[in-house]
Amino acid sequence: MIRPTQPIIPIIILLAFNLFLYGCRHHSSVWEKMDKAERLLSEAPDSSLHILEEIPSADIKGEKEKARYAILKTIALDKNYIDTTSFEIIQPAVDYYLKKGNADEKLRVLYYKGRINMNRSDFQSAMHCYLEASNIHDQYTDTLLFAHLLVAQGSLYAQSYQMEEFMLNNLQAAKLYEKQKKDFFHLSSLIKALDGAIVLKEKDKADSVLKVVAPLLHNVPALQGKVVAEKLYYSVVFDSIPCIQSIVDTIKDYKQIDNEMKLNVSLGFLSLHNPKKADSIFNLIDSTSIITSSYNYLRIKSEIQIALKNYQEAVQSLTQYHTAVEEENTKIYSHKITIAQDNHNSEKKHILSLRQKDRMIFGILCIILILLFIIGIIYYQFRLGKKDKIITEQIQKHLQLENQSLEQQNTMLSLEKQNIELELERKRLAAENMELRIEHLEAEKMRLEKLLENSTFSKPILQSIQERIEILNGLLATKITAKEKYSKPYEKWINNVTKDRIKFLKSTRTAFQISHPMFMKYLEDHQLTEEEKDVVCLFAMGLNGKEVGAYVSENRHYHMSSEIRKKLGLATNTTNLNKFIQKILHEL
């Protein structure tokens, strides 16, 4: 009852495996729409957002599908300049990818979570996200997103006046943008790095960055104003007063320049010892601009107040500046310590997990060794208990083998007898075959003698025929005797006949080449092979098809005759090949 059902089991397993693979590969229509939306994120973010918003929330099922929808919609909103401050959309992606995602997915979630924190002006939490993301940079493959993260993190460093980190982040991001051939982002990061080098008063580094920036402006003219502002800042810090004056003189309308340029122009006029002009331009900066919260703004404001001798306001600005810098630094260092502590705890958990696994493996190995020991004892006892039985079985097997050996010997004797009978039969057939071969050779000899008597061929051809006759006479006289019919010389004789026949064919062809060169040239012009020429020469001597077949096997003679007809341009049955060849011979 069990056996008929056994073949069904592998089929059921195979079907289950196929269903599993199909389930892994198959995605819903929602997943396909998200694929399309992701492809459009870079070039058409508005279309991408439209596709995502058209997907009903009820159709999004499963933890993984919800997580992907959440991150894609967050990215689409960001690329459409919709600054969301709520974590409601991105939260499913945070919950899923930070636990089950790969390095790129974690990087993406942390970056956009940091972006939302920046939209909420929660720079402390934003820095926490960026620091956490930067700890996985050795595993990521999305270099473009990591470059964006470096720039965003750098902006937070700039706010806390950590200009060294700000500069290094942007230089690293610039290299990544350059590899991705993102000219705008590449130049933008270099400009920020230049600003950091100037603030740090590292002239050599600033000069090296300026050399790279200059040729890139041809590809990104939109950043011309930024570069001019940085050059002015560079002149204020490193150049002489005439250089500063020459740059300031190029500006016609101070109201038309951007806030960052106004800040640098104010600093320029301070260097020109014109604090009133610096203050008037400084006051043109939009009070709602984000630049007013920067530490550079507070620093320049305090320097202007000092130059104007408004010491009370200068003290207030300096106090505000130093307080803000210290608070921001404290937050960032606190976050770095938190991240380091988290990493330490994670590493500690990992080590504890490895130790626990080692203990488990050691315990399993001990159990296996104990089981092997027990099995060994049982096996040994089993062998001792079955020893007599095994010896008895071996004796019985030995007797059976002896009986089988005797049977095999009888069988061998029977086979030897059959072989002797077959050998006798083979020798009888060989004798008959020898007689038949002798008859064929005698017939060949008679044909050649007749051909020799009646032939009008040239002396070389007649000589070749005469040699063949003498060979046949010698073979028939010396090799064919009754006592040698069943001996080895018969086989050697066969080989000699074959060799002599081939030699005869070649000598005949050579004779024709001497006596009838035009005829042989005719055959060469028609691209006949050496073997085909041998056959044609036999026809030329007057032999018919059957006689020629005696020198060439019947099947081979048929195919060669057919090939000769094709090459000489004869139809299959229209003309006798023998007569045609003799006609050509006489004509040439």
DRENLUM-717746 format. One record per residue (C-alpha): x, z negated, y; residue number from 1. Coordinates in Angstrom, 2 decimals, padded with zeros to 5 digits, always signed. Layout:
<rs>
       u       w       v torgu
       X       Z       Y   NUM
...
</rs>
This chain:
<rs>
       u       w       v torgu
 +000.00 +000.00 +000.00     1
 +002.93 -000.68 +002.35     2
 +004.98 +002.49 +001.83     3
 +002.50 +005.02 +003.26     4
 +002.41 +003.11 +006.59     5
 +006.19 +002.87 +007.01     6
 +006.68 +006.37 +008.59     7
 +004.12 +005.42 +011.25     8
 +006.30 +002.60 +012.63     9
 +009.07 +004.85 +014.07    10
 +006.42 +007.13 +015.60    11
 +004.75 +004.16 +017.31    12
 +008.13 +002.94 +018.63    13
 +008.97 +006.45 +019.94    14
 +005.60 +006.78 +021.69    15
 +005.99 +003.34 +023.27    16
 +009.49 +004.26 +024.47    17
 +008.24 +007.54 +026.00    18
 +005.40 +005.73 +027.73    19
 +007.90 +003.22 +029.12    20
 +010.15 +005.99 +030.48    21
 +007.16 +007.80 +031.96    22
 +006.03 +004.59 +033.62    23
 +009.49 +004.11 +035.10    24
 +009.62 +007.64 +036.49    25
 +006.04 +007.86 +037.67    26
 +005.10 +006.83 +041.19    27
 +001.77 +006.87 +042.94    28
 +000.77 +009.29 +045.68    29
 +001.54 +006.48 +048.17    30
 +005.16 +006.53 +047.03    31
 +005.32 +010.32 +047.57    32
 +003.93 +009.91 +051.10    33
 +006.57 +007.27 +051.80    34
 +009.24 +009.70 +050.55    35
 +008.03 +012.25 +053.07    36
 +007.89 +009.67 +055.86    37
 +011.47 +008.55 +055.12    38
 +012.74 +012.15 +055.30    39
 +011.17 +012.51 +058.77    40
 +012.52 +009.22 +060.19    41
 +015.58 +010.72 +061.89    42
 +014.26 +014.03 +063.24    43
 +010.53 +013.33 +063.72    44
 +009.93 +009.55 +063.86    45
 +006.48 +010.02 +065.46    46
 +005.34 +012.14 +062.48    47
 +006.84 +009.58 +060.11    48
 +004.90 +006.75 +061.78    49
 +001.70 +008.83 +061.68    50
 +002.07 +009.39 +057.91    51
 +002.64 +005.69 +057.28    52
 -000.31 +004.59 +059.42    53
 -002.63 +006.95 +057.53    54
 -001.89 +005.21 +054.20    55
 -004.72 +002.72 +053.49    56
 -003.40 -000.78 +052.91    57
 -005.62 -001.09 +049.81    58
 -003.68 +001.78 +048.18    59
 -000.33 +000.01 +048.54    60
 +000.08 -001.92 +045.32    61
 +002.92 -003.84 +043.75    62
 +005.67 -005.91 +045.27    63
 +008.18 -003.05 +045.41    64
 +005.76 -000.57 +047.00    65
 +004.69 -003.09 +049.66    66
 +008.33 -003.90 +050.47    67
 +009.24 -000.24 +050.93    68
 +006.21 +000.42 +053.13    69
 +007.09 -002.63 +055.26    70
 +010.70 -001.58 +055.95    71
 +009.78 +002.08 +056.59    72
 +007.08 +001.15 +059.10    73
 +009.44 -001.29 +060.85    74
 +012.07 +001.47 +061.19    75
 +009.46 +004.00 +062.38    76
 +008.23 +001.60 +065.08    77
 +011.81 +000.96 +066.23    78
 +012.68 +004.66 +066.39    79
 +009.50 +005.30 +068.40    80
 +010.69 +002.64 +070.92    81
 +007.85 +000.30 +070.00    82
 +009.53 -003.10 +070.31    83
 +007.61 -005.30 +067.93    84
 +008.09 -009.07 +068.13    85
 +006.14 -009.98 +065.00    86
 +007.56 -010.47 +061.51    87
 +004.20 -009.72 +059.93    88
 +005.09 -006.08 +059.15    89
 +008.66 -006.58 +057.87    90
 +008.07 -009.83 +055.94    91
 +007.21 -008.21 +052.53    92
 +010.50 -006.29 +052.73    93
 +012.42 -009.47 +053.60    94
 +010.88 -011.37 +050.70    95
 +011.57 -008.61 +048.17    96
 +014.87 -006.97 +049.15    97
 +016.85 -010.12 +049.97    98
 +016.20 -011.25 +046.39    99
 +016.07 -008.02 +044.38   100
 +017.51 -005.32 +046.64   101
 +020.90 -003.65 +046.51   102
 +023.52 -003.94 +049.28   103
 +022.07 -001.07 +051.37   104
 +018.53 -002.44 +051.16   105
 +019.69 -005.94 +052.18   106
 +021.71 -004.44 +055.05   107
 +018.68 -002.51 +056.29   108
 +016.34 -005.52 +056.15   109
 +018.77 -007.87 +057.93   110
 +019.53 -005.31 +060.63   111
 +015.88 -004.72 +061.52   112
 +015.07 -008.39 +061.22   113
 +017.83 -008.95 +063.79   114
 +016.31 -006.23 +065.99   115
 +012.95 -008.03 +065.97   116
 +014.69 -011.30 +066.89   117
 +016.37 -009.52 +069.81   118
 +012.96 -008.19 +070.93   119
 +011.81 -011.83 +070.88   120
 +014.93 -012.78 +072.93   121
 +015.89 -015.05 +070.05   122
 +019.56 -014.07 +070.17   123
 +020.60 -017.03 +068.06   124
 +018.48 -015.87 +065.09   125
 +019.53 -012.26 +065.68   126
 +023.21 -013.22 +065.43   127
 +022.43 -015.16 +062.25   128
 +020.96 -011.98 +060.70   129
 +023.92 -009.83 +061.78   130
 +026.49 -012.30 +060.51   131
 +024.70 -012.52 +057.19   132
 +024.56 -008.71 +056.96   133
 +028.26 -008.32 +057.84   134
 +029.16 -010.42 +054.80   135
 +027.94 -007.64 +052.47   136
 +029.75 -004.78 +054.21   137
 +032.19 -004.25 +051.33   138
 +029.31 -003.17 +049.08   139
 +027.25 -000.97 +051.37   140
 +027.13 +002.85 +051.40   141
 +024.97 +003.41 +054.51   142
 +027.86 +003.58 +057.01   143
 +025.66 +004.80 +059.86   144
 +023.37 +001.76 +059.69   145
 +026.37 -000.56 +059.41   146
 +027.81 +001.03 +062.56   147
 +024.50 +000.32 +064.37   148
 +024.73 -003.28 +063.16   149
 +028.28 -003.63 +064.55   150
 +027.13 -002.37 +067.96   151
 +024.12 -004.72 +068.01   152
 +026.29 -007.65 +066.97   153
 +028.82 -006.63 +069.63   154
 +026.16 -006.78 +072.33   155
 +025.49 -010.40 +071.36   156
 +029.22 -011.13 +071.52   157
 +029.27 -009.63 +075.02   158
 +026.44 -011.91 +076.11   159
 +028.52 -014.93 +075.09   160
 +031.58 -013.38 +076.72   161
 +033.44 -013.10 +073.41   162
 +035.01 -009.86 +074.56   163
 +037.65 -009.65 +071.83   164
 +034.95 -009.54 +069.14   165
 +032.85 -007.23 +071.35   166
 +035.75 -004.75 +071.65   167
 +036.71 -004.87 +067.96   168
 +033.11 -004.37 +066.80   169
 +032.71 -001.27 +068.96   170
 +036.06 +000.20 +067.92   171
 +035.10 -000.22 +064.28   172
 +031.66 +001.29 +064.93   173
 +033.29 +004.23 +066.77   174
 +035.35 +005.09 +063.68   175
 +032.24 +005.07 +061.50   176
 +030.31 +007.24 +063.99   177
 +033.22 +009.68 +064.13   178
 +033.14 +010.10 +060.32   179
 +029.39 +010.72 +060.52   180
 +029.95 +013.23 +063.41   181
 +027.58 +011.30 +065.70   182
 +029.18 +012.26 +069.04   183
 +026.78 +010.35 +071.32   184
 +027.10 +007.06 +069.43   185
 +030.85 +007.63 +068.99   186
 +031.43 +008.01 +072.74   187
 +029.01 +005.19 +073.61   188
 +030.91 +002.76 +071.35   189
 +034.25 +003.85 +072.82   190
 +032.94 +003.21 +076.36   191
 +031.89 -000.29 +075.33   192
 +035.26 -000.90 +073.69   193
 +036.95 +000.31 +076.90   194
 +034.87 -002.18 +078.89   195
 +036.01 -004.97 +076.55   196
 +039.67 -003.93 +076.87   197
 +039.41 -003.94 +080.67   198
 +037.78 -007.38 +080.73   199
 +040.56 -008.66 +078.45   200
 +043.10 -006.90 +080.72   201
 +044.66 -005.10 +077.77   202
 +045.89 -002.04 +079.64   203
 +047.61 -000.32 +076.68   204
 +044.45 -000.47 +074.60   205
 +042.31 +000.65 +077.54   206
 +044.65 +003.62 +078.13   207
 +044.50 +004.66 +074.47   208
 +040.69 +004.52 +074.51   209
 +040.54 +006.55 +077.74   210
 +042.60 +009.32 +076.11   211
 +040.02 +009.60 +073.34   212
 +037.04 +009.37 +075.72   213
 +038.08 +012.24 +078.02   214
 +037.74 +015.16 +075.52   215
 +034.47 +013.80 +074.11   216
 +032.69 +014.11 +077.46   217
 +032.38 +017.88 +076.95   218
 +030.07 +017.24 +073.99   219
 +028.12 +014.35 +075.58   220
 +027.72 +015.00 +079.34   221
 +024.83 +012.48 +079.48   222
 +027.36 +009.63 +079.39   223
 +029.35 +010.95 +082.37   224
 +028.00 +008.19 +084.66   225
 +029.00 +005.47 +082.19   226
 +032.53 +006.84 +082.01   227
 +032.83 +006.98 +085.81   228
 +031.68 +003.34 +086.03   229
 +034.29 +002.27 +083.49   230
 +037.01 +004.25 +085.30   231
 +036.09 +002.40 +088.51   232
 +036.24 -000.89 +086.64   233
 +039.61 +000.17 +085.22   234
 +040.93 +000.95 +088.70   235
 +039.73 -002.41 +090.04   236
 +041.60 -004.27 +087.30   237
 +044.75 -002.15 +086.86   238
 +045.20 +000.34 +089.75   239
 +046.17 +000.05 +093.38   240
 +043.79 -000.26 +096.33   241
 +044.08 +003.45 +097.28   242
 +042.90 +004.44 +093.79   243
 +039.90 +002.13 +094.10   244
 +039.11 +003.47 +097.56   245
 +039.25 +007.09 +096.36   246
 +036.74 +006.38 +093.59   247
 +034.38 +004.42 +095.87   248
 +034.48 +007.21 +098.46   249
 +033.05 +009.68 +095.92   250
 +029.76 +007.73 +095.83   251
 +027.31 +009.01 +098.47   252
 +024.15 +007.02 +097.75   253
 +024.54 +003.53 +096.28   254
 +020.81 +003.26 +095.60   255
 +020.90 +006.18 +093.20   256
 +023.57 +004.78 +090.86   257
 +022.57 +002.58 +087.89   258
 +022.79 -001.21 +087.84   259
 +025.99 -001.30 +085.83   260
 +027.67 +001.06 +088.31   261
 +026.44 -001.09 +091.20   262
 +028.05 -004.11 +089.58   263
 +031.38 -002.28 +089.25   264
 +031.19 -000.92 +092.84   265
 +030.60 -004.47 +094.08   266
 +033.70 -005.57 +092.20   267
 +035.58 -002.62 +093.73   268
 +034.69 -003.64 +097.28   269
 +035.78 -007.19 +096.46   270
 +039.17 -005.75 +095.51   271
 +039.15 -003.84 +098.83   272
 +038.59 -007.20 +100.59   273
 +035.13 -006.18 +101.81   274
 +032.88 -008.96 +100.46   275
 +029.97 -008.13 +102.76   276
 +029.78 -004.57 +101.40   277
 +030.18 -005.94 +097.89   278
 +027.30 -008.39 +098.49   279
 +025.01 -005.69 +099.93   280
 +025.52 -003.44 +096.92   281
 +025.23 -006.41 +094.54   282
 +021.81 -007.20 +096.03   283
 +020.66 -003.66 +095.21   284
 +020.77 -004.52 +091.50   285
 +017.27 -004.76 +090.01   286
 +016.52 -008.44 +089.47   287
 +014.42 -007.60 +086.39   288
 +017.27 -005.72 +084.75   289
 +018.83 -007.15 +081.58   290
 +022.20 -006.95 +083.29   291
 +021.30 -009.98 +085.44   292
 +021.49 -012.16 +082.31   293
 +025.01 -010.99 +081.49   294
 +028.01 -013.21 +082.05   295
 +029.80 -010.46 +083.97   296
 +026.94 -010.48 +086.50   297
 +027.20 -014.28 +086.97   298
 +030.98 -014.08 +087.24   299
 +030.98 -011.34 +089.91   300
 +028.19 -013.13 +091.79   301
 +030.32 -016.28 +091.98   302
 +033.37 -014.27 +093.12   303
 +031.34 -012.63 +095.92   304
 +030.03 -016.02 +097.10   305
 +033.56 -017.40 +097.13   306
 +034.77 -014.41 +099.17   307
 +031.87 -014.95 +101.60   308
 +032.77 -018.66 +101.67   309
 +029.32 -019.66 +100.42   310
 +030.90 -022.35 +098.32   311
 +027.69 -024.16 +097.38   312
 +026.13 -021.00 +095.91   313
 +029.48 -020.10 +094.34   314
 +029.63 -023.46 +092.56   315
 +026.08 -023.02 +091.33   316
 +026.89 -019.51 +090.01   317
 +030.09 -020.69 +088.34   318
 +028.31 -023.66 +086.80   319
 +025.55 -021.40 +085.54   320
 +028.16 -018.96 +084.19   321
 +030.24 -021.54 +082.33   322
 +027.16 -023.34 +081.00   323
 +025.68 -020.13 +079.63   324
 +028.96 -019.07 +078.05   325
 +029.51 -022.45 +076.45   326
 +025.95 -022.64 +075.12   327
 +026.11 -019.16 +073.66   328
 +029.51 -019.79 +072.08   329
 +028.22 -023.03 +070.59   330
 +025.25 -021.17 +069.08   331
 +027.40 -018.42 +067.60   332
 +030.00 -020.78 +066.19   333
 +027.17 -022.88 +064.79   334
 +025.76 -019.79 +063.09   335
 +029.16 -018.82 +061.74   336
 +029.49 -022.30 +060.24   337
 +025.97 -022.02 +058.80   338
 +026.73 -018.63 +057.24   339
 +030.03 -019.94 +055.87   340
 +028.23 -022.97 +054.41   341
 +025.59 -020.69 +052.86   342
 +028.32 -018.54 +051.34   343
 +030.10 -021.63 +050.05   344
 +026.88 -022.94 +048.47   345
 +026.19 -019.52 +046.95   346
 +029.70 -019.34 +045.52   347
 +029.37 -022.89 +044.21   348
 +026.11 -022.01 +042.48   349
 +027.74 -018.94 +041.00   350
 +030.66 -020.98 +039.63   351
 +028.28 -023.58 +038.19   352
 +026.26 -020.79 +036.61   353
 +029.41 -019.33 +035.04   354
 +030.42 -022.75 +033.71   355
 +026.97 -023.22 +032.22   356
 +027.21 -019.82 +030.57   357
 +030.66 -020.70 +029.21   358
 +029.26 -023.91 +027.70   359
 +026.39 -021.98 +026.14   360
 +028.79 -019.39 +024.68   361
 +031.06 -022.15 +023.33   362
 +028.06 -023.88 +021.74   363
 +026.83 -020.65 +020.17   364
 +030.32 -019.92 +018.78   365
 +030.47 -023.43 +017.27   366
 +027.08 -022.94 +015.62   367
 +028.18 -019.54 +014.27   368
 +031.38 -021.03 +012.83   369
 +029.42 -023.86 +011.14   370
 +026.96 -021.35 +009.69   371
 +029.80 -019.19 +008.43   372
 +031.39 -022.23 +006.78   373
 +028.11 -023.15 +005.05   374
 +027.55 -019.56 +003.96   375
 +031.12 -019.46 +002.58   376
 +030.50 -022.59 +000.48   377
 +027.19 -021.24 -000.84   378
 +028.81 -017.92 -001.66   379
 +031.68 -019.61 -003.49   380
 +029.26 -021.70 -005.55   381
 +027.23 -018.63 -006.29   382
 +030.31 -016.77 -007.54   383
 +031.33 -019.67 -009.81   384
 +027.83 -019.88 -011.27   385
 +027.64 -016.16 -011.94   386
 +031.19 -015.66 -013.24   387
 +030.28 -015.40 -016.96   388
 +027.40 -013.10 -016.23   389
 +029.64 -010.83 -014.16   390
 +032.26 -010.68 -016.98   391
 +029.56 -009.73 -019.50   392
 +028.23 -007.06 -017.19   393
 +031.75 -005.70 -016.72   394
 +032.27 -005.44 -020.52   395
 +028.97 -003.61 -020.85   396
 +029.91 -001.30 -018.03   397
 +033.27 -000.64 -019.71   398
 +031.55 +000.33 -022.96   399
 +029.15 +002.57 -021.06   400
 +032.09 +004.23 -019.33   401
 +033.79 +004.87 -022.67   402
 +030.60 +006.47 -024.00   403
 +030.34 +008.58 -020.87   404
 +033.99 +009.59 -021.29   405
 +033.36 +010.77 -024.86   406
 +030.33 +012.72 -023.70   407
 +032.39 +014.31 -020.94   408
 +035.10 +015.30 -023.46   409
 +032.48 +016.96 -025.65   410
 +031.14 +018.74 -022.61   411
 +034.67 +019.89 -021.65   412
 +035.28 +021.28 -025.15   413
 +032.01 +023.16 -024.96   414
 +032.96 +024.56 -021.56   415
 +036.41 +025.58 -022.84   416
 +034.77 +027.47 -025.69   417
 +032.51 +029.28 -023.23   418
 +035.53 +030.09 -021.03   419
 +037.40 +031.61 -024.02   420
 +034.40 +033.77 -024.83   421
 +034.12 +034.82 -021.20   422
 +037.86 +035.65 -021.10   423
 +037.54 +037.84 -024.18   424
 +034.57 +039.60 -022.60   425
 +036.54 +040.03 -019.36   426
 +039.46 +041.60 -021.24   427
 +037.08 +043.95 -023.05   428
 +035.59 +045.04 -019.75   429
 +039.09 +045.39 -018.29   430
 +040.04 +047.69 -021.18   431
 +036.95 +049.81 -020.53   432
 +037.72 +049.88 -016.83   433
 +041.32 +050.90 -017.62   434
 +040.10 +053.80 -019.72   435
 +037.79 +054.87 -016.91   436
 +040.62 +054.68 -014.39   437
 +042.85 +056.72 -016.65   438
 +040.12 +059.38 -016.90   439
 +039.85 +059.45 -013.08   440
 +043.62 +059.79 -012.71   441
 +043.76 +062.56 -015.31   442
 +040.95 +064.33 -013.46   443
 +042.84 +063.92 -010.19   444
 +045.98 +065.32 -011.83   445
 +044.05 +068.35 -013.11   446
 +042.50 +068.99 -009.67   447
 +045.87 +068.82 -007.99   448
 +047.51 +071.13 -010.61   449
 +044.69 +073.62 -010.14   450
 +045.04 +073.33 -006.37   451
 +048.79 +073.88 -006.71   452
 +048.34 +077.04 -008.80   453
 +045.80 +078.69 -006.49   454
 +046.92 +077.35 -003.08   455
 +048.37 +079.42 -000.31   456
 +049.47 +076.37 +001.72   457
 +052.87 +075.98 +003.26   458
 +055.83 +074.58 +001.41   459
 +055.60 +070.97 +002.85   460
 +051.98 +070.64 +001.71   461
 +052.72 +072.07 -001.73   462
 +055.69 +069.74 -002.03   463
 +053.47 +066.75 -001.19   464
 +050.95 +067.82 -003.89   465
 +053.78 +068.31 -006.40   466
 +055.12 +064.81 -005.69   467
 +051.66 +063.33 -006.28   468
 +051.39 +065.14 -009.63   469
 +054.80 +063.85 -010.70   470
 +053.79 +060.27 -009.76   471
 +050.59 +060.55 -011.80   472
 +052.56 +061.99 -014.78   473
 +055.00 +059.09 -014.62   474
 +052.30 +056.44 -014.38   475
 +050.25 +057.92 -017.20   476
 +053.31 +058.27 -019.42   477
 +054.99 +054.88 -018.89   478
 +052.32 +052.38 -017.85   479
 +049.34 +053.24 -020.04   480
 +049.90 +052.09 -023.60   481
 +047.55 +050.44 -026.04   482
 +049.58 +047.28 -026.31   483
 +049.53 +046.72 -022.48   484
 +045.78 +047.03 -022.00   485
 +045.22 +043.27 -021.78   486
 +048.50 +042.25 -020.19   487
 +049.60 +041.46 -016.64   488
 +051.31 +044.84 -016.01   489
 +047.82 +046.35 -015.83   490
 +047.18 +044.61 -012.49   491
 +050.62 +045.69 -011.20   492
 +049.86 +049.22 -012.29   493
 +046.61 +049.19 -010.34   494
 +048.54 +048.15 -007.22   495
 +051.12 +050.92 -007.79   496
 +048.39 +053.56 -008.11   497
 +046.81 +052.35 -004.88   498
 +050.12 +052.33 -003.02   499
 +051.03 +055.78 -004.36   500
 +047.62 +057.12 -003.33   501
 +048.09 +055.77 +000.23   502
 +051.63 +057.22 +000.22   503
 +050.24 +060.57 -000.89   504
 +047.66 +060.60 +001.89   505
 +050.32 +059.82 +004.49   506
 +052.76 +062.42 +003.09   507
 +049.98 +065.04 +003.11   508
 +049.21 +064.24 +006.78   509
 +052.95 +064.49 +007.58   510
 +053.18 +067.85 +005.80   511
 +050.26 +069.20 +007.85   512
 +051.92 +067.96 +011.05   513
 +055.00 +070.03 +010.12   514
 +053.26 +073.13 +008.89   515
 +050.10 +073.15 +011.09   516
 +050.92 +071.32 +014.35   517
 +048.11 +073.04 +016.31   518
 +045.59 +071.92 +013.72   519
 +046.82 +068.31 +013.93   520
 +046.78 +068.47 +017.75   521
 +043.17 +069.62 +017.54   522
 +042.35 +066.49 +015.54   523
 +044.21 +064.25 +018.02   524
 +042.37 +065.83 +020.96   525
 +039.11 +064.85 +019.26   526
 +040.42 +061.24 +018.98   527
 +040.43 +061.01 +015.17   528
 +042.06 +057.89 +013.69   529
 +044.98 +058.11 +011.20   530
 +042.65 +057.41 +008.28   531
 +040.20 +060.10 +009.47   532
 +043.10 +062.59 +009.74   533
 +044.05 +061.77 +006.11   534
 +040.50 +062.64 +004.98   535
 +040.45 +065.86 +007.05   536
 +043.77 +066.92 +005.46   537
 +042.23 +066.49 +001.98   538
 +039.31 +068.70 +003.04   539
 +041.79 +071.19 +004.47   540
 +043.55 +071.46 +001.08   541
 +040.23 +072.56 -000.45   542
 +038.95 +069.34 -001.98   543
 +035.19 +068.83 -001.86   544
 +033.40 +065.66 -000.79   545
 +033.25 +064.17 -004.28   546
 +036.97 +064.77 -004.80   547
 +037.82 +063.26 -001.47   548
 +035.71 +060.26 -002.45   549
 +038.14 +059.65 -005.31   550
 +040.78 +058.76 -002.73   551
 +038.43 +056.79 -000.49   552
 +035.60 +054.49 -001.66   553
 +032.16 +056.10 -001.66   554
 +030.71 +053.91 +001.10   555
 +033.81 +054.28 +003.27   556
 +033.94 +058.04 +002.62   557
 +030.32 +058.39 +003.77   558
 +030.90 +056.46 +007.03   559
 +034.20 +058.24 +007.73   560
 +032.63 +061.68 +007.14   561
 +029.84 +060.73 +009.55   562
 +032.33 +059.61 +012.22   563
 +034.42 +062.81 +011.73   564
 +031.27 +064.93 +012.21   565
 +030.44 +063.10 +015.45   566
 +033.95 +063.47 +016.85   567
 +034.17 +067.18 +015.89   568
 +030.72 +067.81 +017.40   569
 +028.92 +068.69 +014.12   570
 +025.32 +067.80 +013.43   571
 +024.65 +065.58 +010.41   572
 +023.48 +068.27 +007.93   573
 +023.85 +071.60 +009.68   574
 +027.39 +072.58 +008.59   575
 +029.48 +071.88 +005.47   576
 +032.36 +069.68 +006.64   577
 +034.77 +071.11 +004.00   578
 +034.21 +074.72 +005.09   579
 +034.27 +073.86 +008.79   580
 +037.66 +072.15 +008.52   581
 +039.19 +075.03 +006.50   582
 +037.82 +077.47 +009.08   583
 +039.46 +075.52 +011.93   584
 +042.72 +075.36 +009.94   585
 +042.85 +079.17 +009.51   586
 +041.84 +079.84 +013.13   587
 +044.58 +077.57 +014.52   588
</rs>
